[in-house]
Amino acid sequence: MTTLADHINAVELIDHHVHGFWTGDGDQVRFHNALNEADTEPLAEPDAVFDSQLGFAVRTHCAPVLGLPAHSAPQDYWERRNRMGEAEVTEKLLRRCGVTDWIVDTGFADGVAGPDEVARASGGRAHEVVRLEQVAEQAAAASGSYGQAFTEILSARAEHAVGTKSILAYRGGFEGDLSEPNAHEVAEAAARWRDEGGKRLTDRTLLRFGLHQGLRLGKPLQIHVGFGDRDLDLHRANPLLLLDFLRSSGDTPITLLHCYPFEREAGYLAQAFDNVFVDVGLSVNHLGARSPSVIARLLELAPFRKILYSSDAFGPAELHFLGARLWRIGMTRVLTGFVESGEWSRRDAVRVVDLIAHRNARRIYPQLN
């Protein structure tokens, strides 16, 4: 009989929220900045990014895949990946993830791969999730009724997509009214926004309109929660501020992405609402050796049938690889502790692993089946 660790290391994953990898070579500054989620400007001390949990994880787990010893010096790591080139590094790392399906957010795609390229590089399948704020920008650029244009564009794009996503957290946060606006309110707000150029949607009325159009579609609606870059007001990205919205959200699956440092609050919401699901993608990478702790906290309250795997990787393929690698390590450490203490059976641990790794995602994203 295989061990629990062997099962976790071999289990197939569905990465239910991810972005594309870089499609072209770049310099060292780009690479260093990609290892810092919060700072959107060039780092004052670029090499200092390696003195972080994520930096250590890259040197520990990615270096051997590129033919270097674990814990190689940062400069040695950079020189090896630079000689190999982005395409070779990407293929080596993505082929080691054990991911069968990638659900790709195409809302920010400048310089990164789309679903087809992700599928080719990884040898898996890739599917699109449509970002609602991008649909809004397309509707603002169209002629005629904004509301009609939005619904037509969303319907067309969603025909082959598996879900939608909102970055409301970055565009004002969750605090305040999130009820559906009426047609007159939408038309007035759209006229103002179009007069301003129709770029970067921050109008609360139009953001609310987009959310409810996503709900009406019936496919899973992903919502960024918690940790992100400094363009986000973290205190306004607490998922408890979504309570009124969730109470009126119907049956459409809503997936709360990332969640750190609100993973316990998100776990409560997953228990309180039948249609709410959670993950801790993004945070696992940045917590590195401490990532088992966030995995353990999510397993405290969230029902196991409501937890999904994701990496939220963007840019360097190291993030796609580490999302899977660190999740496997974290799950092994946490669940092995449960089993060895006698609190869980090995059979139950294996079943929970399979739920989170791929079964829950297949249930709420039926197009993957």
Secondary structure, DSSP 8 states (H G I E B T S, - for coil): ---HHHHHHH--EEEEEE--BBSS---HHHHHHHT-SS--S--SSGGGGGSSHHHHHIIIIIGGGGTS-TT--HHHHHHHHHHH-HHHHHHHHHTTS-EEEEEEE-SS-TTB--HHHHHHHHTSEEEEEEEHHHHHHHHHHSSS-HHHHHHHHHHHHHTS-SEEEE-GGGGT-S-S--S---HHHHHHHHHHHHHTTS-S---HHHHHHHHHHHHHH-S-EEEEES---TTS-GGG--GGGGHHHHHT-TTS-EEEEE-TT-HHHHHHHHHH-TTEEE--TTHHHHHGGGHHHHHHHHHHHS-GGGB-------BSHHHHHHHHHHHHHHHHHHHHHHHHTTSS-HHHHHHHHHIIIIIHHHHH-GGG-
